[in-house]
Amino acid sequence: MINSTAEAIAALKDASLPEAERERGIHFLRDNLSSEGIDALVAALDDDDFGVRWAASSALAVQGEAVLKPLLRKLLTAAGDPQIREVAGRVLHDNSSPDVRAKTGALQKAMKGSEADIAPMNTPWSKSSAS
């Protein structure tokens, strides 16, 4: 049984554990929201285990706006990784916040295309760096 965020993060990060045990850590983090937990779940989006990546994206999607900034940071560093784009796109598409889903519609569409589709996107954060 997992009783703390630290235990949940440790279980999530331990690739030697069975997938079910790692997912228990994910479920704890989903149900006990913290910035450390969100960061660990975002980091798990590039885990080698598909089930862990999928469970992490599901856990992030229910957190609404709280995951947007950490997820966008992850995308900025790994936008060329189709695996990250797939699960991050799922977090945005299935997000519990209608506002997040609406505001990221263009990004979600671009993430379904090639890596080149993301670079020229006209986004609020790209406008601020264009000067």
C-alpha positions as CSV (number, residue, x, y, z in Angstrom):
1,M,0.0,0.0,0.0
2,I,1.2,3.5,-0.9
3,N,0.8,6.1,1.8
4,S,2.7,9.1,0.6
5,T,3.6,11.1,-2.4
6,A,7.2,10.2,-2.0
7,E,6.3,6.4,-1.9
8,A,4.1,6.9,-5.0
9,I,6.9,8.7,-6.9
10,A,9.4,6.0,-5.9
11,A,7.1,3.3,-7.1
12,L,6.4,5.1,-10.4
13,K,10.1,5.6,-11.1
14,D,11.1,2.0,-10.2
15,A,11.2,0.3,-13.6
16,S,12.0,-3.1,-11.9
17,L,8.5,-3.1,-10.3
18,P,5.6,-4.8,-12.1
19,E,3.4,-2.4,-14.1
20,A,0.5,-2.8,-11.7
21,E,2.6,-1.6,-8.8
22,R,3.9,1.4,-10.7
23,E,0.3,2.2,-11.7
24,R,-0.7,2.1,-8.0
25,G,1.8,5.0,-7.6
26,I,0.2,6.8,-10.5
27,H,-3.3,6.4,-8.9
28,F,-2.1,7.7,-5.6
29,L,-0.6,10.8,-7.4
30,R,-3.8,11.3,-9.4
31,D,-5.9,11.2,-6.2
32,N,-3.5,13.3,-4.1
33,L,-2.6,16.3,-6.3
34,S,0.7,17.9,-5.7
35,S,3.2,19.8,-7.8
36,E,5.8,17.0,-7.2
37,G,3.2,14.4,-8.2
38,I,2.3,16.3,-11.4
39,D,6.0,16.6,-12.3
40,A,6.5,12.9,-11.8
41,L,3.5,12.0,-13.9
42,V,4.7,14.4,-16.7
43,A,8.1,12.7,-16.5
44,A,6.4,9.3,-16.8
45,L,5.1,10.3,-20.2
46,D,8.3,9.1,-21.8
47,D,8.5,5.9,-19.7
48,D,9.6,2.7,-21.6
49,D,6.4,0.9,-20.5
50,F,3.4,1.8,-22.6
51,G,0.9,1.0,-19.8
52,V,2.8,3.4,-17.4
53,R,2.7,6.1,-20.1
54,W,-1.0,5.6,-20.7
55,A,-1.9,5.5,-17.0
56,A,0.2,8.7,-16.4
57,S,-1.6,10.5,-19.2
58,S,-5.0,9.4,-17.8
59,A,-4.0,10.7,-14.4
60,L,-2.8,14.0,-15.8
61,A,-6.0,14.5,-17.9
62,V,-8.2,14.6,-14.8
63,Q,-6.2,17.3,-13.2
64,G,-7.4,20.1,-15.5
65,E,-5.4,23.3,-15.7
66,A,-2.9,22.3,-13.0
67,V,-1.0,20.2,-15.6
68,L,-0.9,22.7,-18.5
69,K,2.4,24.5,-17.7
70,P,4.4,21.3,-16.8
71,L,3.0,19.5,-19.8
72,L,3.9,22.4,-22.2
73,R,7.4,22.5,-20.7
74,K,7.7,18.8,-21.5
75,L,6.5,19.4,-25.0
76,L,9.0,22.2,-25.6
77,T,11.8,19.8,-24.7
78,A,10.5,16.7,-26.5
79,A,8.2,17.9,-29.3
80,G,10.2,15.8,-31.8
81,D,9.4,12.6,-29.9
82,P,6.2,11.1,-31.4
83,Q,5.6,9.1,-28.3
84,I,5.5,12.2,-26.1
85,R,3.3,14.0,-28.6
86,E,0.8,11.1,-28.6
87,V,0.4,10.9,-24.8
88,A,0.6,14.7,-24.3
89,G,-2.0,15.1,-27.0
90,R,-4.2,12.7,-25.1
91,V,-3.8,14.7,-21.9
92,L,-5.0,17.8,-23.7
93,H,-7.8,16.1,-25.6
94,D,-9.2,14.3,-22.6
95,N,-8.5,17.1,-20.1
96,S,-11.2,17.6,-17.5
97,S,-11.1,21.3,-18.1
98,P,-13.2,22.5,-21.1
99,D,-11.1,25.7,-21.1
100,V,-7.8,23.7,-21.5
101,R,-9.4,21.6,-24.3
102,A,-10.6,24.7,-26.1
103,K,-7.4,26.8,-25.7
104,T,-5.1,23.9,-26.9
105,G,-7.2,22.9,-29.9
106,A,-4.7,24.2,-32.5
107,L,-1.8,22.6,-30.6
108,Q,-3.6,19.3,-30.4
109,K,-4.2,19.4,-34.2
110,A,-0.6,20.2,-34.9
111,M,0.6,17.5,-32.6
112,K,-1.2,14.9,-34.8
113,G,0.9,15.9,-37.8
114,S,4.6,15.8,-38.4
115,E,7.1,17.5,-36.2
116,A,7.3,20.3,-38.8
117,D,3.7,21.1,-38.2
118,I,4.4,22.2,-34.6
119,A,7.3,24.7,-35.3
120,P,5.4,27.3,-37.4
121,M,2.3,27.3,-35.1
122,N,0.9,30.7,-34.3
123,T,0.7,30.4,-30.5
124,P,0.6,33.0,-27.7
125,W,3.9,31.8,-26.4
126,S,5.6,32.0,-29.8
127,K,4.4,35.6,-30.3
128,S,6.2,36.8,-27.2
129,S,9.5,35.4,-28.3
130,A,9.3,36.7,-31.8
131,S,10.4,40.2,-31.0
